[in-house]
Amino acid sequence: MPMQITFELSDYDLDYFRQVMLSAREKTSGLDEATIIDNARKLLFQVLHSPTSDFILERMNRLEAMIGMVVDKRWGLEAEDRQRVLQALAYFSEPQDLIPDDIPGLGFLDDAIMIEMVMVELQHEHQAYRDFCVFRAAESSRIGEDAMKLERSDWLEERRMQLHARMRRRRRRSGGTGSGGKGGSRFSLFSRELQ
């Protein structure tokens, strides 16, 4: 019979995870974009092919979306936004996990918590990208995949630009973080020069 355990992370806990994230980012600062993406994909593959909890699997879907934001050429993040997402993904290149991945049931919990934390920061980016993917799929279905390939999809570029502008506007309104302005400076995982 499965057991459900609920826990809450205090401000102290969140600060600790934030420091771990910043430390991992420093240790991986010399890695190129392709390596960071590859390491995040390896973690994703490992988790999806391991018995794990629904909580962790749900966060892995968010990790997949973060990877998509960077590799999806049609989404085309600008340099500043791309760097924010890459900084979030950098944690998954650090081989020293808080909880070793091979511990059954718990091994990916620290990764899931980190994903949850960065998704607070990247909520506007995530929402915009998700809306873009939904729009692209709906239009592709409506006009047909072949028609999309033949025309250069000005309609898709226009929607992409609208969503990028919305994403930046919402991020500015929330103080540069995804936290709605509440506790943003304490909770921020991103350096000020990128905001």
Summary of the structure (lengths in Angstrom):
residues: 195
radius of gyration: 17.7
end to end distance: 46.7
largest distance: 54.2
contacts: 534
relative contact order: 0.13
helix: 68%
strand: 0%
